[in-house]
Structure formats: C-alpha cells, structure tokens
Amino acid sequence: MTLRSLTAALALASLGALPLAAHAQADKVVTEAVESYFDFVDANGGTIAAEQIPAEDYPKLFVLDVRDAAQFAKEHVPGAVNIEWRLVFAQRSRLPRDKTVLVYCNTSSFAAQVAMALRLDGFENVRVLYGGFNQWKASGGMAANARAAKKG
C-alpha cells in the first residue's frame, strides 16, 4: 500500500467516525444525567426483597412485570401489569408517579435497567424486586414476609 492510498484510507475512515463523534458530543445531557444518578444512588437503593413486603401491602404497589408476555401468561405476581422491558420507557405514561412501582423480571437484570431509565426520567418511586420473580417464588411468593417472620 502506498503512502497516498494509506492517507486516503485514513481520511475516509475518519470521515466515517465524524457522525459518531458528533453523536457522542450531543449526548452530553445524558452523560450528565447518568453521572448525577450515580452520585446520589446508594448501593442497595431501590431494591426490596420479597421478605420485606407483607402480603397485604401488594395492593398498595403498582407491580410491573417486565418479562415477555409468554412468561407473564404462564405465571406472575398476582395483580402485576405486564410491559416488556424494552417497551416500558416508551409506555412510561401508563405508570403512576403517586405510588411505589415494584418492577421485576426473572432475576432483576432487566428490571434494574428499567428502574434506572425511569429514575433518570424523574420517577423517584421505583423499587426493584431483589432477585426477581425466581427469588420471589423461592422465598415463598406472597407469603415470603410471613414465612421470614416465623423463622426470625
């Protein structure tokens, strides 16, 4: 490869990178919001275990299942509303701001992403079900709090 063709290839490659650089610069607001979020969130902020929720408190929560519709149809926390995790942010107008939104998936990974996106949008009422649906079931489901109280 000649020096001239190498220079031309590098020039073309750098032109292709310009939109990426411009895009990264345009996301300064997002970067600042994320930095601000991490400045103020504590290590366990926003998580709650099934053992901490008395069965009678579930109706006070807006329980949001972010798994896919097939998993939701098979089984879910009673009273839960299903919005797949990828769609929650676009449908956030369906979520209340005046009551706690308890969000879960199978293990908490997608639920945590949903919770972070909602918090960045100003939802301060979002909690993640620790360990997700799998842990909720293993802990006793709706009876997890009563079961834990008997052990303690």
Residue frames relative to the residue before (quaternion, step in Angstrom):
aa qw qx qy qz dx dy dz
M 1.0000 0.0000 0.0000 0.0000 0.00 0.00 0.00
T 0.3783 -0.7310 0.5223 0.2229 3.57 -0.86 0.97
L 0.6573 -0.5025 0.3849 0.4091 3.55 -1.28 0.36
R 0.6369 0.5397 -0.3231 0.4457 3.57 1.04 -0.80
S 0.6935 0.4566 -0.2888 0.4766 3.63 0.87 -0.90
L 0.6147 0.5372 -0.3438 0.4640 3.58 1.09 -0.64
T 0.6449 0.5136 -0.3079 0.4750 3.58 0.99 -0.87
A 0.6566 0.5078 -0.3055 0.4665 3.58 0.95 -0.87
A 0.6481 0.5145 -0.3172 0.4634 3.59 0.97 -0.85
L 0.6626 0.4990 -0.3017 0.4700 3.58 0.96 -0.86
A 0.6319 0.5305 -0.3282 0.4600 3.58 1.02 -0.78
L 0.6682 0.4899 -0.2964 0.4751 3.58 0.91 -0.89
A 0.6439 0.5191 -0.3226 0.4603 3.58 0.96 -0.83
S 0.6689 0.4943 -0.3148 0.4574 3.59 0.95 -0.82
L 0.6086 0.5400 -0.3555 0.4601 3.60 1.08 -0.61
G 0.6444 0.5193 -0.3158 0.4641 3.56 1.03 -0.74
A 0.6722 0.4943 -0.2941 0.4661 3.56 1.11 -0.59
L 0.4971 0.6851 -0.4245 0.3214 3.60 1.16 -0.37
P 0.6615 0.4852 -0.3445 0.4564 3.63 0.79 -0.78
L 0.6311 0.5258 -0.3434 0.4553 3.61 1.03 -0.68
A 0.6538 0.5005 -0.3139 0.4728 3.57 0.95 -0.84
A 0.6526 0.5036 -0.3133 0.4715 3.57 0.95 -0.84
H 0.6410 0.5253 -0.3199 0.4591 3.55 1.01 -0.82
A 0.6491 0.5093 -0.3195 0.4661 3.59 0.93 -0.87
Q 0.6493 0.5079 -0.3179 0.4684 3.58 0.97 -0.78
A 0.6556 0.5245 -0.3099 0.4461 3.58 0.99 -0.82
D 0.6796 0.4968 -0.2886 0.4561 3.60 1.16 -0.48
K 0.2581 0.7923 -0.5135 0.2048 3.60 1.17 0.45
V 0.6270 0.5394 -0.3339 0.4521 3.58 0.99 -0.79
V 0.6499 0.5045 -0.3062 0.4788 3.57 0.98 -0.87
T 0.6472 0.5251 -0.3156 0.4536 3.56 0.91 -0.91
E 0.6690 0.4914 -0.3006 0.4697 3.57 0.91 -0.87
A 0.6394 0.5225 -0.3296 0.4578 3.60 1.01 -0.76
V 0.6583 0.4974 -0.3073 0.4742 3.58 0.96 -0.84
E 0.6415 0.5141 -0.3245 0.4680 3.59 0.93 -0.85
S 0.6509 0.5142 -0.3078 0.4661 3.57 0.95 -0.86
Y 0.6219 0.5479 -0.3298 0.4520 3.56 1.01 -0.85
F 0.7243 0.4408 -0.2522 0.4663 3.59 0.80 -0.99
D 0.5685 0.5813 -0.3867 0.4352 3.60 1.19 -0.37
F 0.8089 0.3292 -0.1364 0.4677 3.57 1.00 -0.78
V 0.5959 0.5668 -0.3840 0.4196 3.62 1.16 -0.23
D 0.2951 -0.7434 0.5646 0.2036 3.59 -0.98 0.77
A 0.7454 -0.4577 0.2564 0.4113 3.56 -1.26 0.42
N 0.7911 0.2439 -0.1416 0.5428 3.61 0.90 -0.81
G 0.3126 0.7870 -0.4836 0.2216 3.55 1.25 0.23
G 0.8450 0.2184 -0.1580 0.4618 3.50 -0.85 0.95
T 0.6445 0.4770 -0.3587 0.4780 3.60 1.19 0.09
I 0.0213 -0.7726 0.6345 0.0054 3.52 -1.19 0.62
A 0.3566 -0.7396 0.5364 0.1950 3.56 -0.96 0.90
A 0.6358 -0.5356 0.3973 0.3887 3.56 -1.18 0.56
E 0.6344 0.5544 -0.3235 0.4308 3.58 1.07 -0.76
Q 0.6594 0.5127 -0.2999 0.4609 3.59 1.21 -0.38
I 0.6890 0.4731 -0.2704 0.4778 3.59 1.24 -0.23
P 0.2975 -0.7433 0.5682 0.1903 3.62 -0.45 1.12
A 0.6189 -0.5804 0.3788 0.3696 3.59 -1.01 0.79
E 0.6749 0.5100 -0.3004 0.4406 3.58 0.99 -0.79
D 0.6300 0.5432 -0.3409 0.4379 3.61 1.23 -0.21
Y 0.4970 0.6807 -0.4305 0.3230 3.62 1.15 -0.36
P 0.6609 0.4973 -0.3453 0.4435 3.68 0.88 -0.70
K 0.6173 0.5443 -0.3464 0.4502 3.61 1.20 -0.36
L 0.6674 0.4922 -0.2763 0.4857 3.57 1.30 -0.33
F 0.3159 -0.6465 0.6377 0.2748 3.53 -1.31 0.34
V 0.1364 -0.8208 0.5532 0.0412 3.57 -0.19 1.29
L 0.0945 -0.8215 0.5619 -0.0212 3.53 -0.61 1.24
D 0.1663 -0.7705 0.6136 0.0462 3.54 -0.62 1.24
V 0.1405 -0.8336 0.5320 0.0486 3.59 -0.50 1.18
R 0.4084 0.6843 -0.4919 0.3507 3.59 1.23 0.40
D 0.6403 -0.5154 0.3732 0.4301 3.58 -1.23 0.11
A 0.7063 -0.5069 0.3114 0.3838 3.54 -1.28 0.49
A 0.6327 0.5379 -0.3422 0.4396 3.62 1.01 -0.73
Q 0.6580 0.4870 -0.3124 0.4820 3.60 0.95 -0.82
F 0.6348 0.5295 -0.3221 0.4614 3.57 0.99 -0.83
A 0.6648 0.5118 -0.3047 0.4509 3.59 0.91 -0.91
K 0.6348 0.5432 -0.3269 0.4418 3.57 1.06 -0.74
E 0.7397 -0.2713 0.1927 0.5850 3.59 0.93 -0.93
H 0.0665 0.7887 -0.6062 0.0777 3.55 -1.16 0.68
V 0.6358 -0.4749 0.4184 0.4418 3.54 -1.31 0.14
P 0.5141 -0.6555 0.4444 0.3294 3.63 -0.79 0.93
G 0.8038 0.2617 -0.2221 0.4859 3.54 -0.95 0.96
A 0.4887 0.6824 -0.4299 0.3326 3.60 1.23 -0.11
V 0.3029 -0.6910 0.6285 0.1891 3.50 -1.33 0.56
N 0.2607 -0.7887 0.5405 0.1339 3.58 -0.92 0.88
I 0.1436 0.7083 -0.6822 0.1106 3.52 -0.92 1.08
E 0.4264 -0.7120 0.4838 0.2778 3.60 -0.53 1.10
W 0.6509 -0.5932 0.3187 0.3505 3.56 -0.98 0.94
R 0.6603 0.5213 -0.3175 0.4376 3.60 0.99 -0.75
L 0.7222 0.4550 -0.2268 0.4691 3.56 1.19 -0.55
V 0.4757 0.7150 -0.4299 0.2788 3.59 1.20 -0.38
F 0.6839 0.4894 -0.3228 0.4342 3.59 0.72 -0.95
A 0.6614 0.5009 -0.3079 0.4657 3.59 0.96 -0.80
Q 0.7524 0.3470 -0.1884 0.5273 3.59 1.16 -0.61
R 0.2758 0.8160 -0.4767 0.1756 3.60 1.22 0.37
S 0.5459 0.6102 -0.4069 0.4051 3.61 1.17 -0.32
R 0.6005 0.5618 -0.3501 0.4486 3.61 1.25 -0.32
L 0.6473 0.5409 -0.3076 0.4403 3.58 1.25 -0.37
P 0.4473 -0.6920 0.4916 0.2819 3.57 -0.99 0.77
R 0.2903 -0.7288 0.5881 0.1968 3.54 -1.20 0.52
D 0.6794 0.5094 -0.2737 0.4516 3.57 1.29 -0.22
K 0.7450 0.2404 -0.2229 0.5810 3.59 1.23 0.33
T 0.6272 -0.5633 0.3823 0.3783 3.56 -1.19 0.52
V 0.2240 -0.7331 0.6306 0.1212 3.54 -1.00 0.97
L 0.1273 -0.7775 0.6149 0.0340 3.56 -0.61 1.20
V 0.0795 -0.8349 0.5445 -0.0119 3.56 -0.36 1.27
Y 0.0654 0.8017 -0.5914 0.0562 3.57 -1.00 0.83
C 0.1394 -0.7036 0.6858 0.1233 3.49 -1.44 0.38
N 0.7619 -0.3149 0.2257 0.5190 3.63 -0.99 -0.60
T 0.8440 0.1386 -0.0173 0.5178 3.58 0.85 -0.95
S 0.5802 -0.5921 0.3333 0.4490 3.61 1.32 -0.14
S 0.5070 0.6764 -0.4346 0.3108 3.63 1.13 -0.24
F 0.7133 0.4020 -0.2601 0.5118 3.61 0.78 -0.93
A 0.6063 0.5606 -0.3530 0.4399 3.58 1.04 -0.72
A 0.6428 0.5200 -0.3224 0.4610 3.59 0.99 -0.79
Q 0.6340 0.5163 -0.3325 0.4701 3.60 1.02 -0.73
V 0.6408 0.5155 -0.3126 0.4753 3.56 0.98 -0.87
A 0.6645 0.5148 -0.3081 0.4455 3.58 0.86 -0.96
M 0.6570 0.5073 -0.3189 0.4574 3.58 0.91 -0.86
A 0.6544 0.5076 -0.3179 0.4616 3.60 0.89 -0.89
L 0.6703 0.4911 -0.3028 0.4667 3.59 0.93 -0.86
R 0.6440 0.5138 -0.3270 0.4629 3.60 0.97 -0.79
L 0.6395 0.5161 -0.3265 0.4670 3.58 1.00 -0.77
D 0.6770 0.4625 -0.2786 0.5000 3.57 1.22 -0.50
G 0.6738 -0.5343 0.2912 0.4191 3.59 1.23 0.17
F 0.4892 0.6230 -0.4593 0.4021 3.60 1.22 0.08
E 0.1022 -0.8121 0.5736 0.0310 3.59 -0.46 1.18
N 0.6359 0.5718 -0.2828 0.4344 3.55 1.35 -0.09
V 0.5009 0.6725 -0.4065 0.3627 3.59 1.22 0.39
R 0.0320 -0.7689 0.6385 -0.0064 3.55 -0.98 0.97
V 0.3120 -0.7308 0.5790 0.1826 3.57 -1.13 0.73
L 0.4084 -0.6883 0.5429 0.2546 3.56 -0.92 0.92
Y 0.4162 -0.7453 0.4687 0.2274 3.57 -0.41 1.27
G 0.8336 0.1652 -0.1493 0.5055 3.58 -0.79 1.03
G 0.4348 -0.7426 0.4224 0.2847 3.56 1.29 -0.01
F 0.7995 -0.3004 0.2302 0.4664 3.51 -1.34 -0.31
N 0.6255 0.5548 -0.3448 0.4267 3.58 0.98 -0.81
Q 0.6893 0.4581 -0.2732 0.4902 3.58 0.91 -0.92
W 0.5957 0.5678 -0.3525 0.4454 3.57 1.06 -0.74
K 0.6722 0.4818 -0.2877 0.4829 3.58 0.91 -0.95
A 0.6758 0.5076 -0.2945 0.4461 3.60 0.85 -0.96
S 0.6860 0.4863 -0.2727 0.4674 3.58 1.14 -0.66
G 0.6630 -0.5106 0.3096 0.4515 3.57 1.25 -0.18
G 0.4477 -0.7183 0.4427 0.2961 3.58 1.24 0.18
M 0.8435 -0.0662 0.0844 0.5264 3.55 -0.89 -0.97
A 0.7060 0.4484 -0.2539 0.4858 3.59 1.16 -0.54
A 0.3465 0.7780 -0.4735 0.2245 3.63 1.25 0.10
N 0.6612 0.5092 -0.3097 0.4557 3.58 0.94 -0.85
A 0.6718 0.4863 -0.2913 0.4769 3.59 0.91 -0.92
R 0.6344 0.5344 -0.3169 0.4599 3.56 1.02 -0.84
A 0.6728 0.4886 -0.2920 0.4726 3.60 0.96 -0.89
A 0.6319 0.5348 -0.3325 0.4518 3.59 1.04 -0.73
K 0.6440 0.5213 -0.3205 0.4591 3.61 1.04 -0.72
K 0.6566 0.5074 -0.3044 0.4676 3.57 1.09 -0.74
G 0.7027 0.4896 -0.2564 0.4481 3.56 1.04 -0.84
